[in-house]
């Protein structure tokens, strides 16, 4: 059985699809910058697009990717479109990533043990192995 099929069997398809959309959306630097801009405030699409060196249409496409990923809520009133951040899916992605923190903690524990062994092999570092400092002679 392939790893992709195993993952699909262990998780609900909807949850996997949501996670795929979130990671795909976060993979683009413009989309990440849009999320930063929306942190704690609601903006018009034109306000979001202003700092970017791409067209309004390109920013609108990025926003739609973020909307499909559930990272942005968009409200339309006529031709006016307001966007706000919805960080819930980011939490789901963080929880998924956190499952691997155990692996990294084990790696850090192993590194600490190796460093400790090296320190024991070198013996105490009381400064006695240092070369004495030369005194400068005073010129008269």
VENCOR-V471885 format. One record per backbone hydrogen bond with DSSP energy under -1.0 kcal/mol. CO is the residue of the C=O (numbers start at 1). NH is the residue of the N-H. Records with the same first field share a line. If there is no record, write none. Layout:
CO = NH / NH
//
This chain:
2 = 6
3 = 7
4 = 8
5 = 9
6 = 10
12 = 16
13 = 17
14 = 18
15 = 19
16 = 20
17 = 21
18 = 22
19 = 23
20 = 24
21 = 25
22 = 26
25 = 28
28 = 32
29 = 33
30 = 34
31 = 35
32 = 36
33 = 37
34 = 38
38 = 41
43 = 83
44 = 48
45 = 49
46 = 50
49 = 52
55 = 59
56 = 60
57 = 61
58 = 62
59 = 63
60 = 64
61 = 65
62 = 66
63 = 67
64 = 68
65 = 69
66 = 71
67 = 70
71 = 86
73 = 84
75 = 82
77 = 80
80 = 77
81 = 45
82 = 75
83 = 43
84 = 73
87 = 91
88 = 92
89 = 93
90 = 94
91 = 95
92 = 96
93 = 97
94 = 98
97 = 100
98 = 101
100 = 104
101 = 105
102 = 106
103 = 107
104 = 108
105 = 109
106 = 110
107 = 111
108 = 112
109 = 113
110 = 114
111 = 115
112 = 116
113 = 117
114 = 118
115 = 119
116 = 120
117 = 121
118 = 122
127 = 130
//
